[in-house]
Amino acid sequence: AKPAAPASQPGLPDRFAGYSPLTSTVTKAPPGRAIALYEYGNNELFTMFQWLVVGADLDTYRQVDAMGERRNPSILLAPDGRHVLLGDARGATGHLLLVDLTTGKRRSIPLGDTIGVRLLAWSPDGRHVAYGTAPVSWDDSSNFVEYQVARTGTLRLLDLSTGRSTEVPAVRPVWTAAFAPDSRRLAVQVGKRAHLVELDGRLTGSVDIPAGREVAPNVGWSPDGRFFATVPWAADG
């Protein structure tokens, strides 16, 4: 029940566990740093659905119970595996929720207004999160917020140390984003071009992206800073 002390190198399990009603929660038994977060199961006939984090130091599994308390949560796992950040993919929200995987504690981060949020990327140093925002109304479609924000959304940069967000109105509609390895700027894709944005919102350049490709969400900037990883574009342009 108690996670191991952090190992020198994190590791993946040789296979991932499936659904179990006995799996404990982050609140009851914090898992420590996590190497992966995944969704498992369905709600078609019986409720057999879980959001799970996998411990980086042992094959430790915990349900992210905060996700089950939202209608249709969106989520990012921190680069160091010690936190998850939750939004809402089904309607407008007035706050984000930061969950500490080492203690189980939660912190609400007000957004200043009630708006649709699409979480995009978390900086390697853990301090900043990029997200897109757009006005939305409630809808029963599971991808409603993501679609609306991807089509019309404005980029915002959240400083987790202060809780303050900086809007970057010049970058819209924001599609994908990835932070540089030094966490000092990010690439934000709009159409077929990735704009380079400083943390204060200044634009310092752009890079053309091949047709039919998008910068790999969240992790698309190579560790040496020289390349962007791309994947097939999920949209048709």
Stockholm file with secondary structure:
# STOCKHOLM 1.0

chainA/1-237         AKPAAPASQPGLPDRFAGYSPLTSTVTKAPPGRAIALYEYGNNELFTMFQWLVVGADLDTYRQVDAMGERRNPSILLAPDGRHVLLGDARGATGHLLLVDLTTGKRRSIPLGDTIGVRLLAWSPDGRHVAYGTAPVSWDDSSNFVEYQVARTGTLRLLDLSTGRSTEVPAVRPVWTAAFAPDSRRLAVQVGKRAHLVELDGRLTGSVDIPAGREVAPNVGWSPDGRFFATVPWAADG
#=GR chainA/1-237 SS CCCCCCCSSCCCCSSCCCCCTTCCBTTTSCCCSEEEEEEEEECSSSCEEEEEEEESSSSCEEECHHHHTSSSEEEEECTTSSEEEEEESSSCEEEEEEEETTTCCEEEEEEEEEEEEEEEEECTTSSEEEEEEECCCCCSCTTHHHHHHHHHCEEEEEETTTTEEEEETTSCSCCEEEECTTSSEEEEEETTEEEEEETTSCEEEEEECCTTEEECTBTCBCTTSSCBCEEECSSCC
#=GC SS_cons         CCCCCCCSSCCCCSSCCCCCTTCCBTTTSCCCSEEEEEEEEECSSSCEEEEEEEESSSSCEEECHHHHTSSSEEEEECTTSSEEEEEESSSCEEEEEEEETTTCCEEEEEEEEEEEEEEEEECTTSSEEEEEEECCCCCSCTTHHHHHHHHHCEEEEEETTTTEEEEETTSCSCCEEEECTTSSEEEEEETTEEEEEETTSCEEEEEECCTTEEECTBTCBCTTSSCBCEEECSSCC
//
